[in-house]
């Protein structure tokens, strides 16, 4: 009975059940870059089998024999799917064979990255497909492809193909960009993982970097404030509507007065008057979306001192002493317990007397 056995050291054995030992290759596995030279030694047997029939079968290269040790060399390995087999015939007439585990590899000739069915800018929160195209690589089942955004790995992919010869392979990965990814660079890296018998530094080939332009709607730098903004007449008012967006947003202000239009991100009034009271609406927009921010402004006047005093009134040779309050206010005012009419009077117990309280505004 003849069976195929794969050893832990990568050597393949074709053996009959009567075989007690097998030819041994050194190294046990051979990994060779396409076009490079290669060599391997086969020890046919450990005991004295010089009288047996033995040999090394090969399609290319040459064999040098030294007793039961044979050296196979090739100057330039360019045959895909090559096999090298070392054997001997046992005393019972059975043939004991070992096949060399040999891998011929070729790094990709080129690696490129692109988007599938898409060019130009992207939009936030929409799905796109990255495509990494690999040309003429072997063996493709040993290839690992990694997608990157900047220095961040997005995913690792491998091929299911068992093809040993060079092939072209395409790998894809879905992404959903956000505004934080605007200006990021996407690229892919290929690495041939050839095991411990392969080169210490696995062959790596990278694509060019693909810059990403992500469009997104405006976002306010400062959230809206529903509270009324109270400011004193004559002070400076700043209304901040600054936003970020791609493309850069534009600003439109709807003012409470018939003032000229304004299109900046910060509205400034150097000296506030009562005509500036009311609601201001800032509209921020670009090609992706629109946001608004409202400001409610209340302008207060400035109140000065309230001065108590006394007034003497003569009526028919009699003198009356009455308290008097004199208030000077600028703009809109509100005195506790007193109406806000420009001229005020308290109830007069003697109607024939002049008002005992006056409030005389200097400015309205």
Number of C-alpha atoms within 10 A of each C-alpha: 6 13 9 13 14 13 10 8 11 18 22 21 24 21 21 16 11 15 17 10 15 21 23 23 25 14 17 20 20 19 18 22 18 17 15 12 14 16 16 18 19 24 18 27 19 11 8 10 16 12 10 13 13 20 19 23 15 14 10 17 14 14 18 12 13 9 11 20 17 19 17 19 17 16 13 15 18 16 13 14 10 14 15 16 20 25 25 24 17 19 13 8 11 15 19 25 26 25 25 24 19 18 22 23 24 19 23 25 12 15 21 19 23 20 16 14 8 11 8 9 12 20 19 19 14 10 11 17 14 20 19 24 19 27 16 17 24 25 23 27 17 19 22 16 24 20 26 18 17 16 11 9 14 15 13 15 14 14 15 9 12 11 11 17 16 19 15 14 16 14 18 18 17 14 13 13 20 15 17 9 18 19 13 17 16 23 24 29 21 26 18 25 18 21 11 9 15 18 14 9 10 14 17 15 18 20 19 14 17 18 17 17 20 22 23 22 22 24 20 16 11 11 10 13 11 10 9 12 15 13 17 17 20 16 13 13 19 11 17 18 25 17 20 14 21 18 16 15 21 17 20 16 22 17 18 15 12 9 10 8 10 15 14 15 19 14 16 14 13 11 12 18 18 17 11 20 19 16 15 19 16 25 19 27 21 18 15 15 13 15 15 17 19 17 20 16 20 16 21 20 19 14 16 11 9 13 10 10 10 11 13 11 15 10 10 6 7 8 11 11 11 12 11 17 14 14 18 17 21 15 18 17 19 13 11 7 6 11 12 13 11 14 11 14 14 11 9 12 8 8 8 8 12 10 14 19 19 15 19 13 18 11 10 11
